[in-house]
Amino acid sequence: CIDAGCDDYLSKPIDRFLLAEKIKKYLSSKIQVLNEDANTLPSPVETEPVQSHSEEILELNCDTNHQESISEVDVIVNWERLIERFGDIAIIEEILPTYLEDSKSHYEKLSDAMKANDIKEIKFHAHAIKGAGRNLSVQQLTDIAANLEHSCSEGDMEKINGFFNELKPEYEKVMSFLSKPEFIAIARSHFAQMQEAANCNNA
């Protein structure tokens, strides 16, 4: 790769801000032309700012009984990291089916490898589940998959079996939640509630 001129990289999970910096670095001349073209466009019509759903929730009085108990959503997916990473809900909705399909495939092959005690294959699919989990900000699943991968490096079948047994219910929980049509609305609402609770505690 280096001989072919590929002398730079981004580690997973991909940070969109770092990606933008890399693009700017290597396409600086083209970006300058685009910026010059953009400066010739008419100014956008100013509109009144639209209040977000999260802002509406955060304006609720902290003295009311509106605050709900923290649910399992924050354990399954970290919405703040997820939206920070992709920056757009439409992108999340676009990649989600691919994530679900790939994760199902890797988990099925991981299960087969466990039955065959094939440590090499177990490690490969655990690594894939870990990487995909990081991209989707499902931290608990990511951590378990990382532990499973590390146990494969040690060749410890007892640990491998233990972490696989931890992985199975967490995987099923993640897949069940992310398969819900309303998962984004639930995650956003929950994150807003967490922000509200933090603001009230600091008040």
Disulfide bonds with the S-S distance in Angstrom:
Cys62-Cys200 1.77
